[in-house]
Amino acid sequence: MVAWTWTMPHLNAITLSGRSALAFKFEWIRRCPNLETLIIDVLTPATLEPNMEDIAIGPCGERLRTCHLNIFKQEINEEWFPKILETYCGHLVQLKLTTPQQSPARWNGIDLGITLTATKALSSLETLTMFLGQGAALKSLVKRFGLVQGKDCPHRAKATWFPYMKLKKLCIENRHGEGYSTIGWYKQKDTDSIVKE
């Protein structure tokens, strides 16, 4: 495979699926200084291993505001994922994390605690959309993180996830048949700490 070494200054959106998505590298964002939207249909564990040489160059993706990552494996590395987000996606306003629809039913989605910790450096993040399971699994998360359900969370609403992070919206999605459907907007109760299990 040929390395992407040239700059594309006018590219403002990348949408990849299938084999193209499997080839994606986060360092490509550095080659697209005006990128605003990134949608990757399949991210493998190998893709989520950071290129430390590129990360050492410093942050990029100053214009990237919307990102949807469909992660093939739900286990996210607690050390690598925050570095990737902080380096390449530091100015996100909307972040959506899902797992493939073909994933085994036993998968409950991406870990909410790890995700919230990983996104703590994203000071502009307003909306986080995730698939978090359903039934008992979802009820457990609601209790653990002190979530309350509402029909919608207006842009002006404030929800404190951590003392250092003000996330306005958390959208929890449920899986029905061949697709996803939104089951509600949640915001955390006013608290500065996570309820430990």
Helices and strands as residue ranges (DSSP letters): E 13-16, H 18-22, G 26-31, E 37-43, H 52-55, E 66-71, H 80-88, E 94-98, H 112-118, G 119-121, E 127-131, H 136-144, E 147-150, E 160-162, E 165-166, E 169-176, E 179-188
